[in-house]
């Protein structure tokens, strides 16, 4: 019974990140997207670079420049550790864009 609850919670958490991504991509309520993303990323094992990248874009969209830079730095570090060149380039380009603003 406890395991069943744990699995259901995990599914719900992943739905939060999916919804946050959808809201980001469609220009919907970014405050709501931020809330969902933060809830999902509060679990340390969920803090993967591709999710952090999405969070940084939500933060930037809300004018949270300092937070977006910090999140992008974490995403960049983790994408380098994973050897994911596409995300490394994406994070570096996004960081440049953030620092211009």
ZIWOQUI-V626489 format. One record per helix or strand. SS is the DSSP state (@ for helix, = for strand). FROM is the first residue (numbers start at 0). TO is the last residue. If there is no record, write none. Layout:
BEGIN
ss:from:to
SS:FROM:TO
SS:FROM:TO
END
This chain:
BEGIN
ss:from:to
@:1:25
@:29:40
@:43:45
@:48:60
@:64:81
@:84:99
END
